[in-house]
Amino acid sequence: MRKIAILGFGTVGTGAVESFYYHKDLIEKRAGETDIKYILDIRDFPESPYKDKVIHDFSLIENDPEIAVAAELMGGTNPALDFTKRLLKKGISVVTSNKELVARHGAELISLAKANGCSYLFEASTGGAIPIIRTLGDSLSANVIYKIQGILNGTTNFILTKMLEEQMTFSDALKLAQDLGYAEKDPTDDISGADSARKICILASLAFGKHIKPEWVRTVGIDRVTKEDMAYAESIGAKIKLVAVASKEPDSEKIFITVEPHLVCNNHQLSVVSDVFNAVMVDASSAGRLMFYGRGAGKLPTASAVLTDVCAALTADGSLNNDVWEDCEEDIIIKTDGQEGLPILE
Amino acid sequence: MRKIAILGFGTVGTGAVESFYYHKDLIEKRAGETDIKYILDIRDFPESPYKDKVIHDFSLIENDPEIAVAAELMGGTNPALDFTKRLLKKGISVVTSNKELVARHGAELISLAKANGCSYLFEASTGGAIPIIRTLGDSLSANVIYKIQGILNGTTNFILTKMLEEQMTFSDALKLAQDLGYAEKDPTDDISGADSARKICILASLAFGKHIKPEWVRTVGIDRVTKEDMAYAESIGAKIKLVAVASKEPDSEKIFITVEPHLVCNNHQLSVVSDVFNAVMVDASSAGRLMFYGRGAGKLPTASAVLTDVCAALTADGSLNNDVWEDCEEDIIIKTDGQEGLPILE
C-alpha cells in the first residue's frame, strides 16, 4: 500500500489529517487504498485520536519504503528545506503549504523532484482552496500569460473590509482579525505585504517559467492606509485593496511585479472580493480574462488543496512537475519609482 | 512523432488550428514534438494556409498509427458519436467541445476510453476557457460537492445584460446578439435553456459521479423575460440571470437540477457576471465556496480549452479519465412543480 506521512501537526496538519479521514472513501476511490502512517512533530498529542501515529524521528519516514508521499506542513525554512530535499532524493513526492520555501527554493526543489521521478506539489501554498497552481501549470498549456492580479492575503483583505464597511481604524480591525484567529500575534508578514509577495512570486514563476524571488518585489503594506483614504476611495466609486500584480509584455523578457494597496474601481471584478476571500485574475493569450475566487486560508480550505496534491502524487507514475523554473537574475525585473498616490485598477 | 487530427474545420476547428500554430513552441515544450497531420471536413478550403492537411476520408485518421489525439470539433451526434467510438477503440484519445455528445453519451465514452487506455477529455464542452472540467475532475479530489450554480450560456447572458443596461426589448437584444455573431440564426438552443441544460448535466455528472441526462432537467428559457421584469428586479436590488443549478443533499442520493431565470441579488457573486462571460460557483465540503469566471464561448477561448486537453492527452501514458459516471435512472432527480415568480439567489 502506498502510504502518507504528515510533517507538522499544527493547524494545517490537523486539518489535513481530519479531512483525510472524513474523505477517505473518496480519496481511495481516486487514488487507491492508502493511509496516513506517520505524523511527525516535536510535540506529543496524548489527547489526539491520532496519537499513535505521532513520531519525532524524521529518519523513520525517510527510510520507510511504504511512504510514497509526504505532506510538509511545518512552514519556515528549517528544517523544512532539508527534509524536503532528503525525501525527494529518495523518490518520495512532497506536497506543501509552505509558501516561503516554494518562493525561495522552488526552482531547485522542482528540478530535484523531476530528476528523481517524483513530484514537488504546492497547490496549498497560494490561494488556499483555489486551484490556481494546477490551473497555471496544466490548464492553460496553450496560452501565453500576460498578467496576474491577485488578492492573495486573507488577513489584510479582512482588515481593509472592516475599515471600509464598519469604519474601523486599522488598529481596531487588526485586533478583531487577531481575536477571530485570522491574524497571527505577530502580523508583520501579512500587514507588510511579505506574505503576498511570496505568493505572487510563486504565481509569476509558474506563469513566466523563471524563478522570481520575493526580495525583488516592490512591496508596500497596508499599515499606512487610513480611514480618510477609505472615505476618499468610496467617494470616487472605488475600494482600497492590497493587490499583487505580475506582468510581462509580449516579446519582452522583462517582468513587472509589485504588492501594494490599489484603488480598485467598483466595476472591477476584484472589488467584490471581501473578508478573508482571495481571488486571482489571469490575462492569457487564448483564454482571455479568467478569475478564480475562494477561501484563501483556513484549516479545511488548505486541507482541500493539500489532499488534492496528495491524490495527484499517489496516482502519478512519474514526476508531475511539467515545467521547471529557469534561474534568472534580478535585472529581469522592471524597476519603478514609488509614485504619488495609489495605483488604480479600472 | 505523436500527431493530432482535427475533426471539423468550422469556427472552433479554425481557432484550434490557428492557436496551435501560434503557440506551437509552448505546446511542444509541454507535450513534446508534435504537429497537426489531418483536418477532416466535408468541405475544401482552397484559400486556407492549411488546405494541404484537409481530408474527407475519416478512415485515414483511424488507421494512421501516428495519430495519438483527435479533436472532435464537429458538434452534433452524427457522425461525431460513431467517429469518437471508433477512435477510442483504436486507443486514440479524443478531446471535444461537443457538449451535446458529452451530455448524452459521456458515461459510455469515458468507460470506452478507460477500457482502451486512452482518454476522452471535454474541457471545451462547458464554460469555454474556464478550466472547470479539470477542476471538478482533479482539483477537488478530497471534497464532497454539494452544489453547483452557473451562468453557462454567453448568448442569453449577453441578451439579459443588454435588456438591463440599455433597456432593450428581448427581441432587439436578440437581434443585436445575432448581428455580433454571439447568437446563431436559429437561437433556440440558447434561448430555451437547452444549451445550459446540457452543460449543467456535464458538471453534475462529474460532481456527483452519476450520468445525469439533459431531458431530466427542469428547463425554462429567457424568452418570456420582459423589460418590466428587469425593472422590478432592479427595484429590489437584483438582476435577472439564466442560472443553472445542481445540488445534492449530504447523505442523500437525490439530485436537484434546474435551468431557469433567477433573481440574483446584487451582493451575490454571480450578479457581476455580464455580457458573454460565464461563471461557475461550487460549494464543496473542504474548499467551501469557489467561483470560476471567464469567457464562455468564442473561437480562441474554446481553442484554449481544446489545446489544453490535447497537451494532456499527448503527455499521458494511459487514461486520464479518473472517474467513470455510473448509469442511473430518472428517479434520482427531485421533481419540483413550477413555482410562482422567479427563484432567488441571495
Interface residues (C-beta under 8 A of the other chain):
Chain A: S19 F20 Y22 H23 L26 I27 K29 R30 A31 E123 A129 I130 P131 R134 T135 D138 S139 L140 S141 A142 N143 V144 Q269 V272 A284 S285 S286 A287 G288 R289 L290 M291 F292 Y293 G294 R295 G298 L300 P301 A303 S304 A305 L307 T308 V310 C311 A312 T315 D317 N322 D323
Chain B: S19 F20 Y22 H23 L26 I27 K29 R30 A31 E123 A129 I130 P131 R134 T135 D138 S139 L140 S141 A142 N143 V144 Q269 V272 A284 S285 S286 A287 G288 R289 L290 M291 F292 Y293 G294 R295 G298 L300 P301 A303 S304 A305 L307 T308 V310 C311 A312 T315 D317 N322 D323
